[in-house]
Amino acid sequence: MKKTRVMASLGFSLVLASGVYAQHGHDHGHAHGHAASTPASTEKGSNNVSIEKCWIRLMPYVTPSGGFFEFENKDASQVAVLKGIETDAFGQTMLHRSYTKDGQAGMEMVHDVVVKPAEKVHFKPGDYHAMLEQPVAGLKVGDQIKVDFILGTGDKIPVSCVLKSVNALAFEDK
C-alpha cells in the first residue's frame, strides 16, 4: 500500500513537472480532466505522409505516457489528416493539444490534426502530443514498439517508436 501511494505521488509529481497537467472536462477513466475537445474534421486528406522521430515518454503505470513525433504532409496540393494512433503496447490512446490561456496551462483532446500541404507538425511536449494509457506489463525504457498512425483516408501507417525515460524532452534524449 505504501509503495503504491509513493508511486502515485511520484507519477503525479512528474506530470506536474513536465508541464502537461491541466484542467480537463471529458472522462476517460483517470483522475485528471481536459477542456472541451475539438470537433472532428470531415476531411479525408492525402496519405502521402512521413512520420519520423517517434518516441514515447514512459511514465509510471498510474500516469499517462506522452507520445511525440514529426508528422509531415508530403502532398503539395492536399491536406493530410491524422485521426489517431493505435498500439498493442497501450490499452488507450488519444491525441491532445496543450495550450496556455489567461496564464493557465490547459490540455484538450483533439479528434484529428489537419496538416496543410507540404507542412510538418511537431508533436512535442507542451503542444500537440499523443496520450497513451494502460500500458501492458513489462515495457521498459529503450524498448521499440509498433504504433499505427491512422489517417483520414483510413490508411494505417506502421511506425517504430522508442520508449524513453521520464526525463526525456526530445527524441535525442535518453
N, C-alpha and C positions, 0 to 999 in steps of 0.2 A: 504494500500500500504506500509506504513512504517513498519507494523507488518510483512508483507511478506518479505521485504528486510532484516529485523533483523533476522528472522528465517532462511533465505537462508544464510546469513553471519554466523550465529551460526552453522548451519549444515556444511558448508564448513570448518569452523574452527575446528569443531570436527573431521572431516575426516582427516585434516592435522595433528591434534594432535594424532590421533590414529595410524598414520604411514601407512595408506593404500592408500593414494593418490598417483597416478602415472601418467606417460605419457601413453596414450593409442592410438590405431590405428583403432579399429573397432567401428562401430556406433551402439549403441543400445538405442538411444533416450535420452541421457543425456549429460551434458557438460564436461565430462571427457573422456579420451581415454585409450586404452590398447596397449601393444606391440602385435605383431602378435600372434595369438592363436596357440596352439599346434595342430598337426594333430590328428584326431580321430583314436582310436585303432579298429582293426577288430576283436579283441579277445572278446569272449563271457564270458569266465571265469565261476567261481563257484558262486552258490547262497548261499553257506554256510558262511554267514557273520553275524557280530554283529555290531550294531550301538548304541553307548552309549553317555551319557553326551552331548546331543544335546541342544544347546542354540543359541539364535539369539540376537545380539546387536541391539535393536530397536532404529533407528535413526529418527530424524525429517523427515517429509514426503518428502521433496525435496532431501534428501540424502539417497543413498542406504544403506540398513542394511546388516550386516555380519552374516553368519551362520557358526557355529563351532560345531564339534563333533569328536568322535573317531570312525573310520571305521576299523573293524578288519576282516581279512580273516581267517576263522577258518579251511579252507581246507588245508591239509598238502601237497598236491601234485599239486594243480591247482591255477592259479592266480584268483583274483576276480576283477571285473571291475565296477566302479561307473560311470554311464553315465550322471547322473544329479539328480536334485530334483524337485519336484512339490508340490505346496500347494495352497489351495484356499485363503490363507491369503495374498498372494502377486501375482501381475499380471505377474511378470517376475522373473525368477531365472537363475543363471549361476554359473558354477564352475570357480574359479580363483586360481592363484598362485602368491603370492608376491615374489619378489626377489630383490637383490641388485647386480648391475653390474657397475663396474668402479666408485663406490661410489655413484651411483644414484639409488634410490629406484624405482622399477617398478612393474607392475602387468600385467599378461597375462591371457586371457581366456583359459581354458583347456576344451576339448570336453569330456574327461573322465580321470579317475585316475585308473591306474592299480596297484593293491596291490599284492605283491609276496605272495606265500603260507605261511601260519602261521605268517603273519606280520600284524602290525597295523599302520595306518596312522592317525596322529593327525591333524585335520583341525582346525587351530588356528590362531589368529591374527598374521600377518606378514608372513604367509606361505600359504598352501592350505586353501581355505575357499569358502563358497557359498556367492554369492551376490544376495540379494533379493530387488526388486524394485516394485514400485506401490502398496504399502500396502492398504488393504481395510480399510475403516473408522472404528474407534473405537478400534483399537489394543492398548493395554497398557501393561506396564511392569508388569510381574507376570502372564500374560495370558499363557496358554498352547495351541499350535496349532499343527495340524496334518501335517506332512511332509512325502511325499512318496519319498523314495530313489530308483532310477531307476538303475537296474543292467544291465550289458552287456547281460545277459540271457533274458532280457525283463521283469523279475520279478520286482514287486514294493514292497518295504518293508515299511509299515507304522510305523512312529516313532513320539512320542510326544516330541515337543521341547518347551522350556520355553523362553519367551521374557524377556530380561534383559535390564538394563539401559545403556545409552551411556558410562558410566564409567566402565562397566564390562570388564574384561580382561581374565576371565576364568569362567568355569562352576560354580565354588564355589562362585563367586562374585554375588552381588545382581543387 
